[in-house]
Amino acid sequence: MNIKVIGSLDLSQIIQRQIDFLLNNDIFPKEGNEASDLGEQEALEKMLADSRSLTESEFESKYLKEMRDLKERAESKDYSVEDCDDYYESYNNTLVTVLQIINPIHLYDLSD
C-alpha cells in the first residue's frame, strides 16, 4: 500500500502505472503482440517520455495534433492494407484517456 500524500502523484507516475498494468496484470494478460495492446503501449511510452520533458501546454498541443491527424487520416481513408485499425483505435483512445486526466474537456472533440 502506498502511503504518500495523493497530491504528490504526478502524470508520469500515473502513466507508468498504466504501462505496468498493461504489461503485468493477471486480469487481462497480454497475449503476444495484439494490435490493440501495441497501440496502447506505444502511446503510453511516448507520453511517459514527453511527460518528463514537455510543459503542460506543449504536451497537450502535441497529442491533440496527433489526435487530429489520426482523425483526418481515418476520414480520408489514407492508409494501406497493412495498417491495423485496432492499433490506431487503441492508440487514439489512450491519448484521449491521458489527456482527459489533464483536462476533462479533452474527452470531447470540439474541432467540429
C-alpha positions as CSV (number, residue, x, y, z in Angstrom):
1,M,0.0,0.0,0.0
2,N,1.3,3.4,-0.9
3,I,1.1,5.9,2.0
4,K,2.3,9.0,0.1
5,V,0.1,12.1,0.0
6,I,-2.1,11.8,-3.1
7,G,-1.2,15.3,-4.1
8,S,2.4,14.2,-4.8
9,L,1.3,11.8,-7.5
10,D,2.2,13.2,-10.9
11,L,1.3,12.4,-14.5
12,S,4.4,10.4,-15.3
13,Q,3.7,8.1,-12.3
14,I,0.1,7.6,-13.5
15,I,1.3,6.7,-17.0
16,Q,3.9,4.4,-15.6
17,R,1.3,2.6,-13.6
18,Q,-0.8,2.2,-16.7
19,I,2.2,0.7,-18.5
20,D,2.9,-1.7,-15.6
21,F,-0.7,-2.8,-15.5
22,L,-0.9,-3.4,-19.3
23,L,2.3,-5.5,-19.3
24,N,1.9,-7.3,-16.0
25,N,-1.7,-7.7,-14.9
26,D,-3.4,-11.1,-14.3
27,I,-6.9,-9.8,-15.1
28,F,-6.3,-9.3,-18.8
29,P,-2.9,-10.8,-19.5
30,K,-1.1,-9.5,-22.5
31,E,-1.0,-12.3,-25.1
32,G,1.6,-11.9,-27.8
33,N,1.5,-8.8,-29.9
34,E,-2.1,-7.9,-30.2
35,A,-2.5,-4.7,-32.2
36,S,-4.7,-3.0,-29.6
37,D,-2.2,-3.7,-26.8
38,L,0.7,-2.4,-29.0
39,G,-1.2,0.8,-29.8
40,E,-1.9,1.4,-26.1
41,Q,1.6,0.6,-25.1
42,E,3.3,2.8,-27.7
43,A,1.0,5.7,-26.9
44,L,1.8,5.3,-23.1
45,E,5.5,5.0,-23.7
46,K,5.7,8.1,-25.8
47,M,3.5,10.1,-23.4
48,L,5.6,8.9,-20.5
49,A,8.8,10.2,-22.1
50,D,7.1,13.5,-23.0
51,S,5.6,13.9,-19.6
52,R,9.1,14.3,-18.2
53,S,10.3,16.9,-20.6
54,L,7.4,19.0,-22.1
55,T,5.3,21.7,-20.5
56,E,1.6,21.0,-20.0
57,S,0.8,23.2,-23.0
58,E,3.4,21.6,-25.2
59,F,2.2,18.1,-24.1
60,E,-1.4,18.9,-24.8
61,S,-0.7,20.6,-28.2
62,K,1.4,17.7,-29.4
63,Y,-1.1,15.0,-28.6
64,L,-4.2,17.0,-29.6
65,K,-2.4,17.4,-33.0
66,E,-1.8,13.6,-33.2
67,M,-5.4,13.0,-32.5
68,R,-6.5,15.4,-35.2
69,D,-4.0,13.8,-37.6
70,L,-5.4,10.3,-36.8
71,K,-8.9,11.5,-37.3
72,E,-8.1,13.1,-40.7
73,R,-6.3,10.0,-41.8
74,A,-9.2,7.8,-40.9
75,E,-11.7,10.1,-42.6
76,S,-9.7,10.4,-45.8
77,K,-9.0,6.6,-45.8
78,D,-5.3,7.5,-46.2
79,Y,-3.8,4.2,-45.1
80,S,-2.6,1.0,-46.6
81,V,-3.9,-2.6,-46.3
82,E,-1.2,-3.4,-43.8
83,D,-2.5,-0.7,-41.4
84,C,-4.3,-2.1,-38.4
85,D,-7.5,-0.3,-37.3
86,D,-7.3,-1.9,-33.8
87,Y,-3.8,-0.4,-33.3
88,Y,-4.8,3.1,-34.3
89,E,-8.0,3.0,-32.4
90,S,-6.3,1.8,-29.2
91,Y,-3.5,4.4,-29.7
92,N,-6.0,7.2,-30.1
93,N,-8.2,6.1,-27.2
94,T,-5.1,6.0,-24.9
95,L,-4.3,9.6,-26.0
96,V,-7.8,10.7,-25.0
97,T,-7.6,8.8,-21.7
98,V,-4.4,10.5,-20.6
99,L,-5.4,14.0,-21.9
100,Q,-8.7,13.9,-20.1
101,I,-6.8,13.4,-16.8
102,I,-5.1,16.7,-17.5
103,N,-8.3,18.4,-18.6
104,P,-11.7,16.6,-18.9
105,I,-12.6,18.8,-21.9
106,H,-10.3,16.6,-24.0
107,L,-12.8,13.8,-23.8
108,Y,-14.9,15.8,-26.3
109,D,-13.9,16.6,-29.9
110,L,-14.6,20.3,-30.1
111,S,-13.0,20.7,-33.6
112,D,-16.2,20.1,-35.5
